[in-house]
Amino acid sequence: MEQQEFNFQESYGYHFISTSVVIKRRIESRIQEYDLTHLQFSILMNLYKNKTTTQKELLKYVYGDEASVTRLVDRLAAKSYIKRTQSTEDKRKKNILLTKEGLELVKKLLCFAKEVNQELVQGLDKSEAKEFLRLLQKVTHALE
């Protein structure tokens, strides 16, 4: 059986990863003055969106294993941006939430997220951008 050559130009995964790298670099260039990494930024944004979560839940939204997420959370806690509290539902769990300082920082960082979001679709008209978002959500849902 003859094996076909892989065509990167037609690879969805290749383009997703390439785009992800560009987005990550753009975000990191904007947040470096706050001494944050892209993953720390992602955790802060997730906490802003969801108000509270657990480390296990964070694994769904950031790339890494439990140990790396623990280190990220520890660093953010050391900077006083987040805190851990005892879960009222399960004494074995710790909830993670933004502190007042963390919330103030996130409000500053949201403008960077909006800028990068606009840059991402700058070559698309409004209907294309809306369709692009719909398709991204559909792909994400199908892969979960």
ABEGO torsion letter per residue (X at the ends): XBBBBBBAAABAAAAAAAAAAAAAAAAAAAAAAAGBBAAAAAAAAAAAAAGBBBAAAAAAABBEBAAAAAAAAAAAAAAGABBBBBBAABAABBBBBBBAAAAAAAAAAAAAAAAAAAAAAAABBAAAAAAAAAAAAAAAAAAX
